[in-house]
Amino acid sequence: MKIVEDFIKQYNKEFDFFQKLSQIVANKIENQLYYRGIKAIVTSRAKKPDRLREKLLKRHSEKRYNSQEEIYQDIYDLAGVRVSLYFPTERDIVNEIIADLFEINKQMEFPCTSHVPKYTKRFSGYWATHYRITLKGDGLTNRYTNTIVEIQVSSILMHAWAEVEHDLVYKPYSGDLSTEEIAILDELNGLVLSGEIALEQLQLAMAKRTKKRNIITDKYLLTNYLLNTVDKSCLNKIRLGDTYLLNNYLSTSKKFSIKDLDLLIDKLNINSDETVADQLLNMLIVRFFDSDRMNLLNYFKNLHIPDKKAADFELFIKCWSILENATHTFLPDYDPESDSFQTPDFEIFNQLEVLRAEEINQLKQLNQIKRNLLHGLDTQTENYLASNYQLLKIITEKVVAKVSVEPAKNKLQEELGHI
């Protein structure tokens, strides 16, 4: 067993490395959960050397390790993170977060057919998603980027049951369980699964209560409302996205009108490459950018952008909003009295010969800049943003000049004159 003892000796020297790595991963996830309005308990750990020794001795008797490298490749949870969700239906949002933050090497859904339990059960057992991930290099954490971390995502109820079951069934320090004990564990699993259904119903009841209040003033209510209001078939085709941006809008405007939000949810484009959150934010800003309900400058300041740059961001977005409002007038079903705020397809300019193909391609590039600005992600120089703003304004002026609906055209020209 020398190879195991040598590995444990080496691991003791590296324990702080794995502990720090697990904390880094946990902190990244916890930060995003907070911003996106998801309630959860996030814990991290490096595997304890004494527990690891017991595991390796058992596995060595089966696998016969030939080198320490084989052990590293076999044990993928030296650094581990657990995400215990208040509401199990929010696992899909956590999946988006993990995919955005990390490189996913493997993803496993439980229960799975490849897992054979040690005993016959009436209930389905452990429900969770496990990930084996590595960090994306960001300069500050490069020394950790090639090391695997296991992330387990499940409900608080399921994690509690799984912890008990795992220690009693798969680590039976007090001997094999009796038939009665196994039956009790199975019964508890049924109660946990019932509890998860109850949590889902509680989440739905909260969304219904929010709708009756007619306003949303809290980021947790906002995320819950979106999850329970946006059509599930829509969420199967496009991601919910980073609700942090909508939460930032909420903190700027202080509240969401349910009526306004429902109106925009109905206009989501499931064929768009933009997320639900990005589409809603874009529609909100297009509609409200010049009203008292939304101050773009404050929105960008809440993203911790310096005042001067926030003013430049505001100018670009205001011009983009005028462009989108102008674009709606070219649609076949345009009605000046209707609330048509869905992000338009600029290909209509090609069909109507409003813009050249080159200008339409420039608009697509400017659209990406717009997305970056709304996310507070633009890192280019001031001259870069200024030159692209000038290009955007030239194209917008050209589009507005060809608007055929005179009242709309006059209003758009007036708005252009104020930026």
C-alpha positions in Angstrom: 0.0 0.0 0.0 3.0 2.2 -0.3 1.7 4.0 -3.3 -1.4 5.1 -1.3 0.7 6.3 1.7 3.0 8.2 -0.7 0.0 9.9 -2.3 -1.5 10.9 1.1 1.9 12.3 2.1 2.0 14.4 -1.1 -1.7 15.4 -0.7 -1.1 16.7 2.8 1.3 19.2 1.3 -1.2 20.2 -1.3 -4.3 20.3 1.0 -4.3 24.1 1.2 -4.1 24.3 -2.6 -7.3 22.2 -3.0 -9.0 24.1 -0.2 -8.3 27.4 -1.8 -9.4 26.2 -5.2 -12.8 25.0 -3.8 -13.2 28.4 -2.1 -12.5 30.2 -5.3 -15.2 28.2 -7.2 -17.7 28.5 -4.4 -17.2 32.3 -4.2 -17.7 32.7 -7.9 -21.0 30.7 -7.8 -22.2 32.4 -4.6 -21.6 35.8 -6.2 -23.7 35.0 -9.2 -26.5 33.4 -7.2 -26.7 36.6 -5.2 -26.8 38.9 -8.2 -29.4 36.7 -10.0 -31.8 36.5 -7.1 -31.3 32.8 -6.3 -31.5 31.6 -2.6 -29.0 28.8 -1.9 -26.4 27.7 0.6 -23.0 27.2 -1.0 -20.3 25.2 0.8 -16.8 24.1 -0.2 -14.2 21.7 1.0 -11.0 19.9 0.2 -11.2 16.1 0.8 -10.0 15.3 4.3 -6.8 13.2 4.2 -8.1 10.5 6.6 -11.2 10.0 4.6 -9.2 10.0 1.4 -6.9 7.3 2.7 -9.8 5.0 3.5 -11.2 5.6 0.0 -7.9 5.0 -1.7 -7.1 1.8 0.2 -10.5 0.4 -0.9 -10.1 1.5 -4.5 -6.5 0.3 -4.7 -7.6 -3.2 -3.8 -9.9 -3.1 -6.9 -7.9 -1.0 -9.3 -4.3 -1.6 -8.4 -2.9 1.8 -8.9 0.5 1.9 -10.6 1.4 5.6 -10.1 0.3 8.7 -8.3 -0.9 10.1 -11.6 -3.4 7.3 -11.9 -4.8 8.3 -8.5 -5.1 11.9 -9.5 -7.0 10.9 -12.6 -9.3 8.6 -10.6 -10.2 10.8 -7.7 -11.9 13.9 -9.2 -13.4 15.4 -6.0 -10.3 16.4 -4.1 -11.8 19.9 -4.3 -15.6 20.0 -4.0 -18.4 22.5 -3.9 -22.0 22.0 -3.0 -24.9 24.2 -4.0 -28.0 23.6 -1.9 -31.0 25.3 -3.5 -34.1 26.5 -1.6 -36.1 25.7 -4.7 -35.2 22.7 -6.9 -36.6 24.2 -10.1 -33.7 26.7 -10.1 -31.2 24.1 -11.0 -31.5 25.2 -14.6 -30.3 28.7 -13.7 -27.4 27.3 -11.8 -26.5 25.2 -14.8 -26.4 28.5 -16.8 -24.1 30.0 -14.2 -21.7 27.1 -14.1 -21.6 27.0 -17.9 -20.8 30.7 -18.0 -18.2 30.7 -15.3 -16.3 27.4 -15.9 -15.1 24.8 -18.4 -17.4 21.8 -17.9 -15.5 18.6 -18.4 -18.4 16.3 -17.5 -22.0 16.7 -16.4 -24.0 13.9 -14.7 -27.7 13.9 -14.0 -29.0 11.8 -11.1 -30.9 9.5 -10.9 -29.1 7.7 -13.8 -29.5 4.2 -15.1 -25.8 3.4 -14.8 -26.0 3.8 -11.0 -27.2 0.5 -9.3 -28.2 1.0 -5.7 -27.1 -1.4 -3.0 -30.7 -2.2 -2.1 -34.1 -2.3 -3.7 -36.0 1.0 -3.3 -39.5 2.1 -3.9 -38.5 5.7 -4.4 -36.1 7.1 -7.1 -33.3 8.1 -4.7 -30.9 10.9 -5.2 -31.9 13.8 -7.5 -29.1 16.2 -8.4 -26.7 17.4 -11.1 -22.9 16.9 -10.7 -20.3 18.8 -12.7 -16.6 18.2 -13.1 -15.2 21.6 -14.0 -12.0 23.6 -14.3 -11.5 27.3 -14.0 -11.2 29.6 -16.9 -7.9 31.4 -16.8 -8.3 35.0 -15.6 -4.7 35.9 -14.7 -5.4 35.8 -11.0 -6.2 32.1 -10.8 -4.0 30.6 -13.5 -2.2 28.2 -11.1 -5.6 26.5 -10.5 -6.9 26.3 -14.1 -6.0 22.6 -14.9 -7.3 21.1 -11.6 -10.8 19.5 -11.6 -13.4 20.5 -9.1 -16.6 18.6 -8.5 -19.8 20.7 -8.1 -22.9 19.1 -6.7 -26.2 20.9 -7.2 -29.4 19.8 -5.6 -32.1 21.1 -3.2 -31.4 21.5 0.5 -33.7 18.7 1.4 -32.1 16.3 -1.1 -28.6 17.1 0.1 -29.5 16.5 3.7 -31.0 13.1 2.8 -28.1 12.1 0.5 -25.6 12.9 3.2 -27.3 10.6 5.7 -27.8 7.9 3.1 -24.2 8.0 1.8 -22.7 7.8 5.2 -24.9 5.0 6.4 -25.1 2.9 3.3 -21.8 3.5 1.4 -19.6 4.2 4.5 -21.2 1.8 7.1 -18.8 2.4 10.0 -21.2 0.6 12.3 -21.8 -2.4 10.0 -24.3 -3.2 7.3 -27.8 -1.7 7.7 -30.7 -3.9 8.6 -33.7 -4.3 6.4 -35.7 -2.0 8.7 -33.1 0.7 8.5 -33.0 0.5 4.7 -36.7 0.8 4.6 -36.7 3.9 6.8 -34.1 5.5 4.5 -36.3 4.8 1.5 -39.3 6.2 3.3 -37.3 9.4 4.1 -36.4 9.7 0.4 -40.1 9.6 -0.4 -40.7 12.4 2.1 -37.9 14.4 0.6 -39.3 14.0 -2.9 -42.7 15.1 -1.6 -41.0 18.0 0.0 -39.4 19.1 -3.3 -42.9 19.0 -4.9 -44.2 21.2 -2.1 -41.3 23.6 -2.6 -42.2 23.9 -6.3 -45.8 24.6 -5.3 -44.6 27.2 -2.8 -42.6 28.9 -5.5 -45.6 29.0 -7.8 -47.8 30.4 -5.0 -45.2 33.1 -4.4 -45.4 34.1 -8.1 -49.2 34.3 -7.9 -49.0 36.5 -4.8 -46.5 38.8 -6.6 -48.9 39.1 -9.5 -51.7 40.2 -7.2 -49.4 42.9 -5.7 -48.9 44.3 -9.3 -45.3 45.3 -8.6 -42.0 43.6 -8.0 -39.6 45.4 -5.6 -37.2 42.5 -4.7 -34.7 40.6 -6.9 -35.7 37.2 -5.5 -39.3 37.9 -6.3 -38.2 39.0 -9.8 -36.3 35.8 -10.6 -39.1 33.6 -9.1 -41.7 35.5 -11.2 -39.8 35.0 -14.4 -39.3 31.3 -13.8 -43.0 30.8 -13.2 -44.3 33.2 -15.8 -42.1 32.7 -18.9 -43.5 29.8 -20.9 -41.6 26.6 -20.3 -41.4 25.9 -24.0 -39.6 29.2 -24.4 -37.0 28.4 -21.7 -36.4 25.1 -23.4 -35.2 27.0 -26.5 -33.5 30.0 -25.1 -31.7 30.6 -21.8 -33.1 32.7 -19.0 -29.8 34.5 -19.0 -28.1 36.9 -16.5 -31.0 38.3 -14.4 -28.4 40.4 -12.5 -28.9 43.0 -15.3 -32.7 43.1 -14.7 -32.0 43.3 -11.0 -29.8 46.3 -11.7 -32.6 47.8 -13.6 -34.9 47.1 -10.7 -32.6 48.7 -8.2 -32.4 51.8 -10.5 -36.2 52.1 -11.1 -37.1 50.8 -7.6 -39.9 48.6 -8.9 -41.3 46.6 -11.8 -44.9 46.9 -12.9 -46.3 43.4 -13.4 -48.5 44.7 -16.2 -45.5 46.1 -18.1 -43.4 43.0 -17.5 -46.1 40.7 -18.6 -46.5 42.7 -21.8 -42.9 42.3 -22.6 -42.7 38.6 -21.7 -45.5 38.0 -24.2 -43.2 39.5 -26.9 -40.2 37.3 -26.3 -38.6 36.0 -29.5 -37.9 32.3 -28.9 -35.8 32.2 -32.2 -33.5 34.9 -31.0 -29.9 34.3 -30.0 -30.4 36.7 -27.0 -31.4 35.4 -23.6 -34.8 36.1 -22.0 -33.1 38.6 -19.6 -31.3 40.4 -22.4 -34.4 40.7 -24.5 -36.5 42.0 -21.6 -33.8 44.5 -20.6 -33.5 45.7 -24.2 -37.3 46.1 -24.5 -37.5 47.9 -21.1 -34.8 50.4 -22.0 -36.1 51.0 -25.5 -39.5 51.8 -24.0 -38.6 53.7 -20.9 -35.2 55.3 -21.6 -36.6 58.8 -21.8 -39.1 58.6 -19.0 -38.9 59.3 -15.3 -39.2 55.6 -14.5 -35.7 54.8 -15.8 -32.5 56.8 -15.6 -29.9 55.2 -17.9 -27.0 57.1 -16.2 -28.0 55.7 -12.8 -28.3 52.2 -14.4 -24.7 52.3 -15.6 -23.5 53.8 -12.3 -25.0 50.9 -10.5 -22.8 48.7 -12.6 -19.8 50.6 -11.0 -18.9 52.3 -14.3 -17.0 55.7 -13.9 -19.2 58.8 -14.4 -17.6 59.9 -17.6 -17.8 56.5 -19.2 -21.4 56.0 -17.9 -22.4 59.2 -19.8 -20.8 57.8 -23.0 -22.6 54.5 -22.5 -25.9 56.4 -22.0 -25.5 58.3 -25.2 -24.9 55.2 -27.2 -27.9 53.4 -25.8 -30.2 56.4 -26.3 -29.2 56.5 -30.0 -29.7 52.7 -30.3 -33.2 53.1 -28.7 -34.1 55.7 -31.4 -32.9 53.3 -34.1 -35.0 50.5 -32.8 -38.1 52.7 -32.5 -37.5 53.8 -36.1 -37.1 50.2 -37.3 -40.6 49.3 -35.9 -42.1 51.8 -38.4 -40.9 49.7 -41.3 -42.7 46.5 -40.1 -45.8 45.4 -42.1 -47.9 45.3 -39.0 -46.7 48.6 -37.5 -49.3 50.3 -35.4 -48.3 53.6 -33.7 -50.8 53.0 -30.9 -49.5 49.5 -30.1 -46.8 48.5 -27.7 -44.4 46.8 -30.1 -41.1 46.7 -28.4 -39.6 43.4 -29.6 -36.0 43.7 -30.9 -36.4 44.0 -34.7 -34.6 42.0 -37.4 -32.5 44.5 -39.3 -32.6 42.4 -42.4 -35.8 44.2 -43.2 -33.6 47.2 -44.3 -32.1 44.9 -46.9 -35.5 43.9 -48.3 -36.8 47.5 -48.4 -33.4 48.9 -49.6 -33.2 51.3 -46.7 -29.5 50.4 -46.0 -26.7 48.8 -47.9 -25.6 45.3 -47.0 -22.4 46.8 -45.6 -24.4 49.0 -43.2 -26.5 46.1 -42.1 -23.4 44.2 -41.2 -22.1 47.2 -39.3 -25.4 47.3 -37.4 -24.9 43.7 -36.3 -21.5 44.6 -34.9 -22.9 47.6 -33.2 -25.6 45.4 -31.7 -22.8 43.4 -30.0 -21.4 46.6 -28.6 -24.8 47.5 -27.3 -25.0 44.1 -25.5 -21.6 44.7 -24.0 -22.6 48.1 -22.7 -25.8 46.9 -21.1 -23.7 44.2 -19.3 -21.1 46.8 -18.3 -18.5 44.8 -20.2 -17.1 47.3 -22.7 -13.3 47.5 -22.1 -12.4 49.4 -25.2 -10.9 52.9 -25.3 -12.9 56.0 -25.2 -12.1 56.7 -28.9 -13.3 53.2 -29.8 -16.7 53.9 -28.3 -16.9 57.5 -29.6 -16.2 56.4 -33.2 -18.8 53.6 -33.0 -21.3 56.0 -31.6 -20.7 58.3 -34.6 -21.2 55.4 -36.9 -24.4 54.4 -35.1 -25.8 58.0 -35.3 -25.1 58.3 -39.0 -26.9 55.0 -39.7 -29.8 56.0 -37.4 -30.2 59.4 -39.1 -30.3 57.6 -42.5 -33.0 55.2 -41.2 -35.1 58.0 -39.6 -34.9 60.0 -42.8 -36.7 57.2 -44.7 -39.5 56.7 -42.2 -42.8 57.2 -44.1 -45.0 57.8 -41.1 -44.7 61.6 -40.6 -45.7 61.9 -36.9 -43.3 59.1 -36.0 -40.6 60.6 -38.2 -40.9 64.0 -36.6 -40.8 62.6 -33.1 -37.7 60.5 -33.9 -35.9 63.5 -35.5 -36.6 65.6 -32.4 -35.2 62.9 -30.2 -32.1 62.6 -32.4 -31.6 66.4 -32.0 -31.4 66.0 -28.2 -28.4 63.6 -28.2 
